[in-house]
Amino acid sequence: MGTGASAGVASGLSACSDAELQACLKDIPREQRDKVVEALKAAGGGGKRTAVLGANWKSNPKTSAEVKDLAAAFVNQKFDRSKVEVVIFPTGVHLMALKQQLGDSGIEVGVQNISKTGMGAFTGEIPAAMAADLGVTWALIGHSERRALYGETIDDTVAKLKNAQEAGLKVMFACGESLEEREGGKTDEVNKAQLEPVLGLVSDWSKFVIAYEPVWAIGTGKVATPEQAEETIANIRAFVKEKCGGDVADKVRIQYGGSSSPDNIEGLASRNGIDGFLVGGASLKPTFTGMIEYLTR
């Protein structure tokens, strides 16, 4: 498609939202769809969102020395913050050490879990306001391990979202289905149930990211196919549009998680509507910088 045709396509579709364009393109063969997307990009269209790359270190690494080694491997990685935001979620005990090591590299630091309560007699909890006071900028909410292992309920995630927003934290909000739920055809039902109570509470969509993580792919080495990831994320975006309107659906960033790595990023990132990744084990290796580099191209 030539430049003039590209501009004509972009002009003709300019009144459509991104969500509407995705619906129109859904049934077009992949090769033809790629040509249309590239034409829109060439004409300055396409409404590209800034990618978000999250690193969830969970209860790793074992020592503070390893934290320093990883930070040293990441700190000199140059990236364009207009193209990708990068945030690492370390354990609470490593948080400040990592933050100091990263310095002014542009890589942000988030907290893996915040309290559903505030200040007071709540032993072992991390209030959102305390995290923000330390210079933490992100909170991870709704991760499947919190839901499954520690009994975090949907109501808990609602309370945590409110607390995070009041403290000024950006939020990476995780949702996703188990293998049994996917095989039972309940993927969309599960995601809607986890997302619906919070969507109406979001105060700033530039600070709220949805992380779709199929539970069956987390830490298992199994990865949703690019087609599965694209389809499910498109369905999530359609649900956001239904509840919050087309402008919000165009704006909200939706990541894929679940054994994403430098080895499979290309196939996943090329898919329409995937705005970054929430990475587990692969973020505990120096090669994680390859994912930063890929998303800043």
DRENDO-1510 file (C-alpha; in Angstrom, 1 decimal, always signed):
<recs>
REC; n; res; u; v; w
REC; 1; MET; +0.0; +0.0; +0.0 .
REC; 2; GLY; +1.5; +3.3; -1.0 .
REC; 3; THR; +1.9; +6.5; +1.1 .
REC; 4; GLY; -1.1; +8.2; -0.5 .
REC; 5; ALA; -3.3; +5.1; +0.0 .
REC; 6; SER; -2.0; +4.9; +3.6 .
REC; 7; ALA; -3.1; +8.5; +4.3 .
REC; 8; GLY; -6.4; +7.8; +2.7 .
REC; 9; VAL; -7.1; +4.8; +4.9 .
REC; 10; ALA; -6.0; +6.7; +8.0 .
REC; 11; SER; -8.2; +9.7; +7.0 .
REC; 12; GLY; -11.2; +7.5; +6.3 .
REC; 13; LEU; -10.9; +5.7; +9.6 .
REC; 14; SER; -10.0; +8.7; +11.7 .
REC; 15; ALA; -13.5; +8.9; +13.2 .
REC; 16; CYS; -13.2; +5.3; +14.6 .
REC; 17; SER; -11.9; +4.5; +18.0 .
REC; 18; ASP; -9.1; +2.0; +18.5 .
REC; 19; ALA; -11.5; -0.5; +19.9 .
REC; 20; GLU; -13.8; -0.1; +16.9 .
REC; 21; LEU; -10.8; -0.6; +14.6 .
REC; 22; GLN; -9.8; -3.8; +16.4 .
REC; 23; ALA; -13.3; -5.1; +16.0 .
REC; 24; CYS; -13.3; -4.4; +12.3 .
REC; 25; LEU; -9.9; -6.0; +11.8 .
REC; 26; LYS; -10.5; -9.1; +13.9 .
REC; 27; ASP; -11.7; -11.3; +11.1 .
REC; 28; ILE; -9.3; -10.1; +8.4 .
REC; 29; PRO; -6.5; -12.5; +7.5 .
REC; 30; ARG; -3.3; -11.8; +9.5 .
REC; 31; GLU; -1.2; -10.8; +6.5 .
REC; 32; GLN; -3.8; -8.2; +5.3 .
REC; 33; ARG; -4.4; -6.9; +8.9 .
REC; 34; ASP; -0.7; -6.3; +9.3 .
REC; 35; LYS; -0.6; -4.3; +6.1 .
REC; 36; VAL; -3.5; -2.1; +7.4 .
REC; 37; VAL; -1.8; -1.6; +10.8 .
REC; 38; GLU; +1.4; -0.6; +9.1 .
REC; 39; ALA; -0.4; +1.8; +6.8 .
REC; 40; LEU; -2.0; +3.5; +9.8 .
REC; 41; LYS; +1.4; +3.8; +11.5 .
REC; 42; ALA; +3.0; +5.2; +8.4 .
REC; 43; ALA; +0.3; +7.9; +8.2 .
REC; 44; GLY; +0.7; +8.8; +11.8 .
REC; 45; GLY; -2.4; +6.9; +13.0 .
REC; 46; GLY; -3.0; +3.8; +15.1 .
REC; 47; GLY; -3.2; +5.5; +18.6 .
REC; 48; LYS; -0.1; +3.6; +19.9 .
REC; 49; ARG; +0.0; +3.3; +23.7 .
REC; 50; THR; +3.1; +3.5; +25.8 .
REC; 51; ALA; +4.1; -0.1; +26.6 .
REC; 52; VAL; +4.6; -1.2; +30.2 .
REC; 53; LEU; +7.1; -3.8; +31.2 .
REC; 54; GLY; +6.8; -5.1; +34.8 .
REC; 55; ALA; +9.2; -7.4; +36.6 .
REC; 56; ASN; +7.6; -9.4; +39.5 .
REC; 57; TRP; +10.5; -10.8; +41.5 .
REC; 58; LYS; +8.1; -12.5; +44.0 .
REC; 59; SER; +10.2; -13.9; +46.9 .
REC; 60; ASN; +13.5; -13.7; +45.0 .
REC; 61; PRO; +16.4; -13.4; +44.8 .
REC; 62; LYS; +17.9; -15.0; +47.9 .
REC; 63; THR; +20.4; -12.3; +48.9 .
REC; 64; SER; +20.9; -8.6; +48.8 .
REC; 65; ALA; +24.1; -9.2; +46.9 .
REC; 66; GLU; +22.1; -10.8; +44.1 .
REC; 67; VAL; +19.8; -7.8; +44.1 .
REC; 68; LYS; +22.8; -5.5; +43.5 .
REC; 69; ASP; +24.1; -7.7; +40.7 .
REC; 70; LEU; +20.8; -7.7; +38.9 .
REC; 71; ALA; +20.5; -3.9; +39.4 .
REC; 72; ALA; +23.9; -3.5; +38.0 .
REC; 73; ALA; +23.0; -5.5; +34.9 .
REC; 74; PHE; +19.8; -3.4; +34.3 .
REC; 75; VAL; +20.9; +0.1; +35.3 .
REC; 76; ASN; +22.8; +1.0; +32.2 .
REC; 77; GLN; +20.1; -0.2; +29.8 .
REC; 78; LYS; +19.0; +2.8; +27.8 .
REC; 79; PHE; +15.4; +3.1; +26.8 .
REC; 80; ASP; +12.9; +5.6; +25.6 .
REC; 81; ARG; +10.3; +6.3; +28.4 .
REC; 82; SER; +7.9; +7.6; +25.8 .
REC; 83; LYS; +7.8; +4.1; +24.3 .
REC; 84; VAL; +8.0; +1.9; +27.4 .
REC; 85; GLU; +7.7; +2.3; +31.2 .
REC; 86; VAL; +9.8; -0.2; +33.2 .
REC; 87; VAL; +9.0; -1.2; +36.8 .
REC; 88; ILE; +10.5; -3.8; +39.1 .
REC; 89; PHE; +8.5; -5.3; +42.0 .
REC; 90; PRO; +11.0; -6.7; +44.5 .
REC; 91; THR; +10.3; -8.1; +47.9 .
REC; 92; GLY; +9.6; -5.6; +50.6 .
REC; 93; VAL; +12.9; -6.2; +52.4 .
REC; 94; HIS; +14.9; -5.5; +49.1 .
REC; 95; LEU; +12.8; -2.6; +48.0 .
REC; 96; MET; +15.0; +0.3; +49.2 .
REC; 97; ALA; +18.2; -1.4; +48.3 .
REC; 98; LEU; +17.0; -1.9; +44.7 .
REC; 99; LYS; +15.7; +1.6; +44.5 .
REC; 100; GLN; +19.1; +3.0; +45.6 .
REC; 101; GLN; +20.9; +0.8; +43.1 .
REC; 102; LEU; +18.7; +1.8; +40.2 .
REC; 103; GLY; +19.2; +5.5; +40.9 .
REC; 104; ASP; +18.1; +7.8; +38.1 .
REC; 105; SER; +18.2; +5.0; +35.4 .
REC; 106; GLY; +14.5; +5.5; +34.7 .
REC; 107; ILE; +13.5; +2.1; +36.0 .
REC; 108; GLU; +10.8; +2.5; +38.6 .
REC; 109; VAL; +10.2; +0.4; +41.7 .
REC; 110; GLY; +6.9; -1.0; +42.8 .
REC; 111; VAL; +5.5; -2.9; +45.8 .
REC; 112; GLN; +4.2; -6.4; +45.3 .
REC; 113; ASN; +1.4; -6.1; +47.8 .
REC; 114; ILE; -0.3; -3.3; +49.8 .
REC; 115; SER; -2.6; -3.5; +52.7 .
REC; 116; LYS; -6.4; -3.2; +52.3 .
REC; 117; THR; -6.2; -1.3; +55.6 .
REC; 118; GLY; -4.3; +1.9; +56.4 .
REC; 119; MET; -2.1; +3.0; +59.3 .
REC; 120; GLY; -2.7; +1.3; +62.7 .
REC; 121; ALA; -2.5; -2.0; +64.5 .
REC; 122; PHE; -2.1; -4.2; +61.4 .
REC; 123; THR; +0.9; -6.3; +62.0 .
REC; 124; GLY; +2.9; -7.3; +58.8 .
REC; 125; GLU; +0.9; -5.1; +56.5 .
REC; 126; ILE; +2.3; -2.4; +54.1 .
REC; 127; PRO; +0.0; +0.6; +53.8 .
REC; 128; ALA; +0.0; +2.3; +50.4 .
REC; 129; ALA; +0.8; +5.7; +51.9 .
REC; 130; MET; +4.0; +4.3; +53.5 .
REC; 131; ALA; +5.1; +2.8; +50.2 .
REC; 132; ALA; +4.5; +6.1; +48.4 .
REC; 133; ASP; +6.4; +8.0; +51.1 .
REC; 134; LEU; +9.5; +5.9; +50.3 .
REC; 135; GLY; +9.3; +6.9; +46.7 .
REC; 136; VAL; +7.7; +3.8; +45.4 .
REC; 137; THR; +5.6; +4.6; +42.4 .
REC; 138; TRP; +3.6; +1.4; +41.6 .
REC; 139; ALA; +1.6; -1.3; +43.4 .
REC; 140; LEU; +0.8; -4.7; +42.1 .
REC; 141; ILE; -2.8; -5.8; +42.9 .
REC; 142; GLY; -4.8; -8.9; +42.3 .
REC; 143; HIS; -2.0; -11.3; +41.4 .
REC; 144; SER; -3.2; -14.9; +41.2 .
REC; 145; GLU; -0.8; -16.0; +43.9 .
REC; 146; ARG; -2.3; -13.5; +46.3 .
REC; 147; ARG; -5.8; -14.6; +45.4 .
REC; 148; ALA; -5.1; -18.4; +45.5 .
REC; 149; LEU; -2.5; -18.7; +48.3 .
REC; 150; TYR; -3.5; -15.9; +50.6 .
REC; 151; GLY; -7.2; -15.6; +50.2 .
REC; 152; GLU; -7.3; -12.2; +48.5 .
REC; 153; THR; -10.9; -11.6; +47.5 .
REC; 154; ILE; -12.4; -9.4; +44.8 .
REC; 155; ASP; -13.5; -7.0; +47.6 .
REC; 156; ASP; -9.9; -6.9; +48.9 .
REC; 157; THR; -8.7; -5.9; +45.5 .
REC; 158; VAL; -11.2; -3.1; +45.4 .
REC; 159; ALA; -10.1; -1.8; +48.8 .
REC; 160; LYS; -6.4; -2.0; +47.7 .
REC; 161; LEU; -7.1; -0.1; +44.5 .
REC; 162; LYS; -8.8; +2.7; +46.5 .
REC; 163; ASN; -5.9; +2.9; +48.9 .
REC; 164; ALA; -3.3; +2.9; +46.1 .
REC; 165; GLN; -5.0; +5.7; +44.2 .
REC; 166; GLU; -5.4; +7.8; +47.4 .
REC; 167; ALA; -1.7; +7.4; +47.9 .
REC; 168; GLY; -0.9; +8.4; +44.4 .
REC; 169; LEU; +0.5; +5.1; +43.3 .
REC; 170; LYS; +0.2; +3.7; +39.8 .
REC; 171; VAL; -1.5; +0.3; +39.7 .
REC; 172; MET; -0.8; -2.9; +37.8 .
REC; 173; PHE; -4.0; -4.9; +38.2 .
REC; 174; ALA; -3.8; -8.6; +37.5 .
REC; 175; CYS; -6.5; -10.9; +36.3 .
REC; 176; GLY; -6.6; -14.3; +34.7 .
REC; 177; GLU; -8.1; -17.8; +34.6 .
REC; 178; SER; -7.0; -21.2; +35.7 .
REC; 179; LEU; -6.5; -24.1; +33.3 .
REC; 180; GLU; -9.8; -25.6; +34.4 .
REC; 181; GLU; -11.6; -22.4; +33.8 .
REC; 182; ARG; -10.0; -22.0; +30.3 .
REC; 183; GLU; -10.9; -25.5; +29.3 .
REC; 184; GLY; -14.4; -24.9; +30.6 .
REC; 185; GLY; -14.8; -21.9; +28.4 .
REC; 186; LYS; -14.9; -19.5; +31.3 .
REC; 187; THR; -11.9; -17.3; +30.5 .
REC; 188; ASP; -13.9; -14.2; +29.7 .
REC; 189; GLU; -16.3; -14.8; +32.6 .
REC; 190; VAL; -13.5; -14.9; +35.1 .
REC; 191; ASN; -11.8; -11.8; +33.8 .
REC; 192; LYS; -15.0; -9.8; +33.8 .
REC; 193; ALA; -15.7; -10.9; +37.4 .
REC; 194; GLN; -12.3; -9.8; +38.5 .
REC; 195; LEU; -12.3; -6.5; +36.6 .
REC; 196; GLU; -15.9; -5.2; +36.8 .
REC; 197; PRO; -15.9; -4.1; +40.4 .
REC; 198; VAL; -12.7; -1.9; +39.9 .
REC; 199; LEU; -13.3; -0.4; +36.5 .
REC; 200; GLY; -15.7; +2.2; +37.7 .
REC; 201; LEU; -13.3; +3.2; +40.5 .
REC; 202; VAL; -10.3; +4.1; +38.4 .
REC; 203; SER; -9.5; +7.8; +38.8 .
REC; 204; ASP; -6.7; +8.1; +36.3 .
REC; 205; TRP; -6.4; +5.7; +33.4 .
REC; 206; SER; -2.8; +6.7; +32.6 .
REC; 207; LYS; -2.0; +5.2; +36.0 .
REC; 208; PHE; -4.0; +2.0; +35.8 .
REC; 209; VAL; -2.7; -1.0; +33.8 .
REC; 210; ILE; -4.4; -4.4; +33.4 .
REC; 211; ALA; -2.1; -7.4; +33.5 .
REC; 212; TYR; -3.8; -10.4; +31.9 .
REC; 213; GLU; -2.0; -13.5; +33.3 .
REC; 214; PRO; -3.5; -16.9; +32.6 .
REC; 215; VAL; -2.8; -18.7; +35.8 .
REC; 216; TRP; -2.0; -21.9; +34.0 .
REC; 217; ALA; +1.0; -20.2; +32.4 .
REC; 218; ILE; +2.5; -18.5; +35.4 .
REC; 219; GLY; +5.8; -20.1; +36.3 .
REC; 220; THR; +5.0; -23.3; +34.4 .
REC; 221; GLY; +7.0; -22.6; +31.2 .
REC; 222; LYS; +3.7; -22.8; +29.3 .
REC; 223; VAL; +2.8; -19.7; +27.4 .
REC; 224; ALA; -0.5; -18.8; +25.8 .
REC; 225; THR; -0.2; -18.8; +22.1 .
REC; 226; PRO; +0.0; -15.3; +20.5 .
REC; 227; GLU; -3.4; -16.0; +19.1 .
REC; 228; GLN; -4.8; -16.9; +22.6 .
REC; 229; ALA; -3.2; -13.8; +24.2 .
REC; 230; GLU; -4.4; -11.5; +21.4 .
REC; 231; GLU; -8.0; -12.8; +21.5 .
REC; 232; THR; -8.3; -12.6; +25.3 .
REC; 233; ILE; -6.8; -9.2; +25.6 .
REC; 234; ALA; -9.2; -8.0; +22.8 .
REC; 235; ASN; -12.1; -9.4; +24.8 .
REC; 236; ILE; -10.9; -7.5; +27.9 .
REC; 237; ARG; -10.6; -4.3; +25.9 .
REC; 238; ALA; -14.1; -4.8; +24.5 .
REC; 239; PHE; -15.4; -5.3; +28.1 .
REC; 240; VAL; -13.7; -2.1; +29.2 .
REC; 241; LYS; -15.4; -0.3; +26.3 .
REC; 242; GLU; -18.8; -1.8; +27.3 .
REC; 243; LYS; -18.4; -0.5; +30.9 .
REC; 244; CYS; -16.4; +2.7; +30.5 .
REC; 245; GLY; -16.7; +3.8; +26.8 .
REC; 246; GLY; -14.5; +3.8; +23.7 .
REC; 247; ASP; -12.1; +6.5; +24.8 .
REC; 248; VAL; -11.1; +4.6; +28.0 .
REC; 249; ALA; -10.9; +1.3; +26.0 .
REC; 250; ASP; -8.5; +3.0; +23.6 .
REC; 251; LYS; -6.4; +4.5; +26.4 .
REC; 252; VAL; -6.1; +1.6; +28.9 .
REC; 253; ARG; -2.9; -0.5; +28.6 .
REC; 254; ILE; -3.2; -4.2; +28.8 .
REC; 255; GLN; -0.2; -6.4; +29.4 .
REC; 256; TYR; +0.3; -10.1; +28.9 .
REC; 257; GLY; +1.9; -12.2; +31.7 .
REC; 258; GLY; +2.6; -15.9; +32.1 .
REC; 259; SER; +6.1; -17.1; +31.3 .
REC; 260; SER; +6.8; -14.2; +28.9 .
REC; 261; SER; +10.6; -13.9; +28.2 .
REC; 262; PRO; +13.1; -12.5; +25.8 .
REC; 263; ASP; +12.7; -15.8; +23.8 .
REC; 264; ASN; +9.0; -15.3; +23.1 .
REC; 265; ILE; +8.5; -11.5; +23.3 .
REC; 266; GLU; +8.7; -11.0; +19.5 .
REC; 267; GLY; +5.8; -13.3; +18.7 .
REC; 268; LEU; +3.6; -11.8; +21.5 .
REC; 269; ALA; +4.5; -8.1; +21.1 .
REC; 270; SER; +3.7; -8.2; +17.4 .
REC; 271; ARG; +0.0; -9.0; +18.2 .
REC; 272; ASN; -2.5; -6.3; +18.2 .
REC; 273; GLY; -3.5; -4.7; +21.5 .
REC; 274; ILE; -0.8; -6.2; +23.7 .
REC; 275; ASP; +0.8; -3.2; +25.5 .
REC; 276; GLY; +3.6; -4.9; +27.4 .
REC; 277; PHE; +4.4; -7.7; +29.8 .
REC; 278; LEU; +4.4; -8.7; +33.4 .
REC; 279; VAL; +7.4; -10.9; +33.7 .
REC; 280; GLY; +8.3; -13.4; +36.4 .
REC; 281; GLY; +11.4; -15.7; +36.3 .
REC; 282; ALA; +12.8; -14.2; +33.2 .
REC; 283; SER; +13.2; -10.8; +35.0 .
REC; 284; LEU; +15.6; -12.4; +37.4 .
REC; 285; LYS; +18.2; -12.8; +34.7 .
REC; 286; PRO; +20.5; -10.1; +33.1 .
REC; 287; THR; +19.0; -11.0; +29.7 .
REC; 288; PHE; +15.8; -9.3; +30.9 .
REC; 289; THR; +17.3; -6.2; +29.3 .
REC; 290; GLY; +16.5; -7.7; +26.0 .
REC; 291; MET; +12.9; -7.2; +26.6 .
REC; 292; ILE; +13.4; -3.6; +27.5 .
REC; 293; GLU; +15.4; -3.1; +24.4 .
REC; 294; TYR; +12.8; -4.8; +22.2 .
REC; 295; LEU; +10.0; -2.6; +23.5 .
REC; 296; THR; +11.9; +0.6; +23.1 .
REC; 297; ARG; +12.6; +0.1; +19.3 .
</recs>
